Amino acid sequence: MIRRLIIITYFLLVTISTIAQSGSDQKPDITFYINFLENSQYIDTLSLENIFILNRRSDLRKVYIQTLRSQEKSIQRKISKVQGYINNLEKDLDRVKHTYAQMLVFTYLYKKFFPSNLIFVLSAKSFNQAYLRIKFLQLSTKYLKSLTKVIYLTKQELENQKQILEKSLAVRRSLIKKIKYQQSVLEEEYAMLEQIKQNTQQYEALLEDLKNYELVRNELNRTVLNEINIDKAGFEAEKITSLFYHNKGLLKPPLENALIVIPFGVHEHPKLKSIKVRNDGIDITSLNDTIVKVVFAGKVTNIISLPNKRRAVLVNHGDYYTVYSNLYEVFVNPGQKLNAGQSIGTIHRLQGEEYPILNFQIWHKSQKLNPEDWLNI
């Protein structure tokens, strides 16, 4: 019975420790974006890109809140289990203490009638009875020592599990605090979009920004297409075309920690229904990076000047081309050969803009492709 109690309590201690640790170490599925959600500043610069960033951030925030709530429920279940184990151990400890107290009373009465063990043995009526009395003395002494050990181990386990419980409670309090904060920020973001809908001046400014966005997009497309038609010979066309094609889905994004803001294709803003964008590539931002890197080895076909006084770099990869638009600084020159991952420039950043946007495109001859199919993002 004693050995069984020790084994059970030890097993429970290990199990609960594992549960508590897994609860505190568990990571949400969107860990990559946690800093983006928890440390983002308030967007106060109204622009087409910013309202799409705001919506993207809100979508991620809803998923993050759901993840935090799931974690909170999980840790609460584990807390209940730990508390249940503690209650059971306390009951076991009380029973062992009660048994120990009974043994002490018995020992006291025994000593009262038999001042020494020798008298107790010699007063036996037969040899067999004397032998049984010797075995009894041995077992009772051993049992008393075992009870003392069980009490000590159980107290230790109780203390350890109470510490585990306290840590788990602290994790739950932290999760609840994060949920409340993220929920309040989400409500602020919704309120901001509602305010834009109600503010005629802001809405007209966004529509004007949309016109400029389309103007830049059309000019970029026209220039890129002209450059591709001129550059038909390509750069080691057959070899690099094959290599580029076989890296579909494996290309490293042009920004570290990249986050897609506006995907490929035609997109209507879910909250601002008249704001519709056709994207011939993807608009991406980064959590901590403005340095743009070429996604694959190639040759710079040209540096394109855009109507908004920003620039784009067109890179040839045989029959494939990549375009890096909305650049402020450019580090490369036309005709320059590039290695994969080589820096080619920095993204243009407006004053007050927290997350500058890179427009990234992939062309196969004159056909625009969805970059999400090609990037490992």
C-alpha angles and dihedrals in degrees: 000000000000094000090048091052092050092049093047095048092047091050091050091050092053092044094050092046089054092047094049092047094049089050094053095042097044112120126208119241091249097052089133090068101040094101089048089056102036100041103033115126124229111278107237100159110087112216138136092255093048095055089052089048088050092052093045090050091049091052091050091045092056090053090046092051090050089050092050091049091050090051091048092052090047094051090046090056090049091048089054090051092049091048090050091051090049091052091050092049091050089053091048090049091052091051092049091048090050091051090047091052091051090051090052091052090049091049090050092052091044092053090048093059097031112034090188136027090235092062090048091054097041093050090065116119095222142020091250091053091049090053092050090050091053091051090047092054091049094048095044091051091048092046092051091051090048091052090052090052093048091051090051094047093044091052090051092050092048091053092049093048092048088055089050089049092051092050091048091050089051090052090051092049089051092050092049090051091051092048092053092048095047091046091052092049091048090054090050091052092050090048091052092053090047090051091053090052091053096043109083094192093052092046092052089049089055091049089052090049088052090055090052090048090054092046092054092044094051093046091048092050092049093049094044092050091050091049092049091051090051092045096055094133090062130190112297081328105188098044099043092041090059093045092048092048093050090053093061109142092012103077114121111238118256089242130050113245090010121194121193111230102172116020128213118288135023116333133180115205105249094223101032102049098187092055103091123167130193108205119194090192132003129288110222136179132187137229093228112354138087097165111108118213129193111251097216140012113279148117129278107248096185147327108243123209112214130209091250090060092254127116142230132205119219114202124192121220099174108276089355127077133191124204125203110192137181094043126162101187124029120200099186138067134220111276094022116138115229136202120220110274094021114145113249103172149312130275118253111251123200120217108274092013109135099189116030116210130234119198108211124189137180122203130188102203101305096341121100114224132200105256091205088071090057105038126078092230 
